[in-house]
Amino acid sequence: MNPKFILTADPRTPLVGTFVYGMVDQHRDLVRGYVRVHGGGWYDKDDVRKTMTLYGGSGDFGPANLAFLNRIPRELRDYTFIYQPVPGLPGNELDLSEVEWF
């Protein structure tokens, strides 16, 4: 099991990407129902520093298109999201001002 995430969209709202994450073997294990997937990757969740670092790409769906990151679970509201193209290199903090917390 590995920490992976995907951005899913309901067919009725294909431009709204929902952040889905969990410990799974394959990225496709995170897909529930009929959805469109805007890529995915890996994550490192640090509960002490309250950071969620996103990196890499999904073998099933390709790299995450973060332009579709519109909805994030409420339990992550106090976290800073960082996109790090390559683990170990500096990352960029994501602007979550327009995100819907559900």
Backbone bond lengths (Angstrom), bond angles and torsions (degrees), N, CA, C in turn:
res aa  C-N    CA-C-N  psi(-1)  N-CA   C-N-CA  omega(-1)  CA-C   N-CA-C  phi
1 M - - - 1.438 - - 1.534 109.24 -
2 N 1.320 114.78 136.72 1.459 120.78 -176.97 1.525 110.47 -134.05
3 P 1.350 117.20 152.92 1.466 120.68 179.37 1.532 110.79 -77.58
4 K 1.335 116.16 105.40 1.458 121.02 -176.83 1.523 109.93 -127.94
5 F 1.345 115.34 156.00 1.458 121.12 176.86 1.517 110.30 -137.90
6 I 1.328 115.36 158.44 1.456 122.34 171.81 1.531 108.02 -139.56
7 L 1.317 116.10 163.01 1.463 122.66 171.89 1.517 106.59 -111.92
8 T 1.332 117.22 114.04 1.455 121.57 -177.42 1.520 110.53 -107.64
9 A 1.328 115.57 155.61 1.458 121.38 176.78 1.521 108.99 -138.25
10 D 1.312 115.59 135.44 1.454 121.90 173.78 1.521 107.45 -69.36
11 P 1.338 119.07 141.54 1.473 120.06 179.93 1.527 113.80 -56.86
12 R 1.330 118.12 -26.55 1.465 120.78 179.37 1.520 112.06 -75.27
13 T 1.347 117.01 -23.86 1.471 121.83 178.76 1.529 108.89 -133.00
14 P 1.333 117.16 69.68 1.468 120.20 -172.48 1.520 115.69 -66.58
15 L 1.325 118.40 -14.64 1.463 120.44 -179.06 1.522 112.63 -95.45
16 V 1.325 117.93 2.00 1.458 122.43 179.57 1.518 108.14 -105.52
17 G 1.323 116.20 107.80 1.456 121.21 -178.61 1.519 111.62 -94.75
18 T 1.322 115.79 125.71 1.458 122.12 178.88 1.520 109.50 -100.98
19 F 1.320 116.12 130.08 1.464 123.03 179.33 1.526 108.80 -76.70
20 V 1.333 116.27 117.91 1.463 122.78 178.15 1.522 106.65 -121.92
21 Y 1.328 116.77 127.77 1.458 119.44 -177.89 1.522 111.27 -139.21
22 G 1.317 115.07 160.31 1.456 119.22 178.12 1.514 111.38 171.30
23 M 1.311 114.48 174.69 1.460 121.81 177.09 1.529 107.69 -91.41
24 V 1.322 116.62 108.32 1.464 122.20 -175.85 1.521 110.18 -140.32
25 D 1.335 115.54 167.58 1.461 120.10 174.87 1.524 110.96 -81.58
26 Q 1.325 116.23 -45.47 1.461 122.08 -177.42 1.526 109.67 -125.08
27 H 1.318 116.22 149.13 1.464 119.96 177.41 1.532 111.07 -57.94
28 R 1.310 117.37 -36.91 1.468 120.65 -178.64 1.530 112.17 -62.65
29 D 1.343 117.72 -18.84 1.464 121.17 176.63 1.529 112.05 -67.28
30 L 1.332 117.92 -16.06 1.467 122.15 179.06 1.529 112.69 -86.51
31 V 1.326 117.16 -13.60 1.466 121.32 -177.10 1.523 109.03 -78.67
32 R 1.340 114.98 129.38 1.464 120.96 177.86 1.528 108.38 -124.89
33 G 1.310 116.30 120.25 1.458 119.52 178.89 1.519 112.24 76.96
34 Y 1.310 116.35 -167.79 1.454 121.98 -179.14 1.522 109.29 -88.39
35 V 1.318 115.49 107.70 1.460 120.91 -179.11 1.522 110.15 -138.27
36 R 1.293 114.51 161.92 1.465 121.34 170.01 1.517 105.54 -97.58
37 V 1.314 116.88 142.05 1.460 121.03 -179.51 1.519 109.14 -115.22
38 H 1.341 115.74 127.25 1.463 122.59 179.41 1.529 109.80 -99.02
39 G 1.323 116.54 43.65 1.454 121.79 176.77 1.517 112.99 86.47
40 G 1.307 114.14 -175.30 1.461 119.63 -178.37 1.516 110.61 -169.58
41 G 1.291 115.20 -165.17 1.453 120.76 -179.60 1.516 110.33 176.86
42 W 1.294 114.58 -152.62 1.456 122.85 -178.81 1.526 108.49 -114.83
43 Y 1.312 116.75 160.27 1.456 119.74 177.43 1.517 110.77 -138.26
44 D 1.321 114.42 157.03 1.463 122.88 172.45 1.516 106.12 -128.61
45 K 1.325 116.60 109.79 1.459 122.56 -178.11 1.525 108.26 -98.82
46 D 1.328 116.08 119.30 1.463 122.16 179.50 1.531 107.55 -110.88
47 D 1.335 115.61 103.92 1.460 120.43 -176.58 1.524 113.18 -73.11
48 V 1.316 118.08 -22.07 1.467 121.16 178.13 1.520 110.00 -75.61
49 R 1.327 116.80 -48.69 1.471 121.60 -179.19 1.528 112.15 -85.18
50 K 1.334 116.27 -8.75 1.473 122.00 -178.45 1.529 110.82 58.23
51 T 1.334 115.01 50.47 1.465 120.43 176.75 1.525 109.96 -124.04
52 M 1.309 114.96 148.01 1.453 123.24 173.38 1.518 105.76 -125.95
53 T 1.324 116.40 106.45 1.461 121.62 -178.68 1.523 108.65 -97.40
54 L 1.325 115.98 125.72 1.458 122.87 -179.92 1.518 109.06 -106.82
55 Y 1.323 116.03 138.25 1.458 118.98 -179.89 1.523 110.06 -157.70
56 G 1.343 114.71 171.06 1.458 121.47 175.51 1.511 113.68 70.09
57 G 1.322 114.48 -162.92 1.452 121.47 -179.68 1.512 110.00 -145.78
58 S 1.303 115.54 163.42 1.456 122.29 -179.68 1.521 110.26 -88.52
59 G 1.315 116.24 131.58 1.465 120.03 173.47 1.524 111.41 -67.53
60 D 1.319 116.87 -26.27 1.461 121.66 -179.73 1.525 112.51 -84.26
61 F 1.346 117.31 -37.38 1.466 120.96 -170.15 1.526 115.10 -126.54
62 G 1.301 118.78 -0.48 1.454 121.68 -178.71 1.519 111.88 84.42
63 P 1.324 117.71 -176.89 1.468 121.26 -179.07 1.524 111.00 -68.38
64 A 1.316 115.52 151.62 1.463 121.22 -179.85 1.515 110.58 -69.00
65 N 1.312 115.85 132.97 1.456 121.29 172.41 1.525 106.36 -92.03
66 L 1.320 116.75 93.86 1.460 122.03 -173.02 1.525 113.69 -66.97
67 A 1.322 117.69 -10.05 1.463 120.22 173.90 1.525 110.67 -64.46
68 F 1.338 116.91 -20.12 1.465 121.80 179.46 1.527 112.47 -96.72
69 L 1.323 118.90 10.39 1.463 121.70 178.85 1.523 108.73 -79.77
70 N 1.350 115.82 91.84 1.459 121.40 -174.79 1.526 114.28 -115.27
71 R 1.329 117.22 -22.35 1.467 120.86 -176.27 1.527 108.61 -133.86
72 I 1.330 115.50 131.22 1.465 121.74 -179.45 1.526 108.13 -133.29
73 P 1.343 117.61 139.38 1.468 119.68 178.47 1.533 111.73 -57.15
74 R 1.319 114.72 139.82 1.466 122.77 -177.12 1.529 113.29 -55.77
75 E 1.334 117.82 -30.21 1.473 119.16 -177.87 1.528 112.74 -65.48
76 L 1.339 117.25 -11.47 1.468 121.37 179.31 1.524 112.48 -104.70
77 R 1.315 117.26 10.32 1.467 121.47 -174.17 1.531 113.61 -58.33
78 D 1.312 119.10 -36.53 1.464 122.13 -178.64 1.529 113.27 -86.09
79 Y 1.317 117.46 4.64 1.461 121.20 -178.00 1.525 111.06 -91.53
80 T 1.302 115.51 146.37 1.455 122.28 170.87 1.523 106.70 -91.70
81 F 1.325 116.56 127.85 1.461 121.06 178.74 1.523 108.82 -96.17
82 I 1.306 115.64 131.53 1.460 122.46 -178.83 1.523 108.24 -125.75
83 Y 1.322 116.70 131.74 1.457 120.65 173.31 1.515 108.08 -101.18
84 Q 1.301 115.27 124.12 1.459 122.32 -177.69 1.534 107.00 -123.89
85 P 1.333 118.77 100.89 1.469 121.18 -175.60 1.529 113.26 -52.19
86 V 1.324 115.78 -39.76 1.466 121.23 179.85 1.529 107.99 -131.60
87 P 1.339 117.43 126.51 1.472 119.06 178.90 1.527 111.19 -54.56
88 G 1.322 115.54 137.61 1.458 121.03 179.19 1.520 114.23 95.71
89 L 1.321 117.17 -18.97 1.463 120.80 177.25 1.526 108.76 -96.43
90 P 1.342 117.60 158.73 1.469 119.55 179.05 1.531 111.47 -58.12
91 G 1.325 115.10 146.14 1.454 120.62 179.24 1.511 111.69 -112.48
92 N 1.317 115.64 175.58 1.459 122.75 178.91 1.525 109.31 -116.45
93 E 1.335 115.81 132.73 1.456 120.24 176.56 1.522 108.92 -71.67
94 L 1.332 116.31 134.59 1.454 121.39 -179.71 1.527 110.36 -85.58
95 D 1.320 116.25 142.95 1.458 122.37 176.63 1.527 107.62 -83.42
96 L 1.318 117.10 112.75 1.459 122.10 -178.12 1.527 112.34 -107.95
97 S 1.324 116.79 18.93 1.468 120.46 -176.08 1.529 113.02 -64.47
98 E 1.304 118.34 -25.26 1.474 121.63 -178.29 1.518 112.73 -103.13
99 V 1.321 118.16 7.34 1.464 122.31 -175.61 1.523 110.22 -78.84
100 E 1.337 115.40 142.68 1.461 121.55 172.12 1.529 107.81 -91.34
101 W 1.315 116.51 128.39 1.471 122.58 178.21 1.518 107.39 -98.77
102 F 1.315 116.81 121.64 1.477 119.42 -176.83 1.509 112.11 -121.24
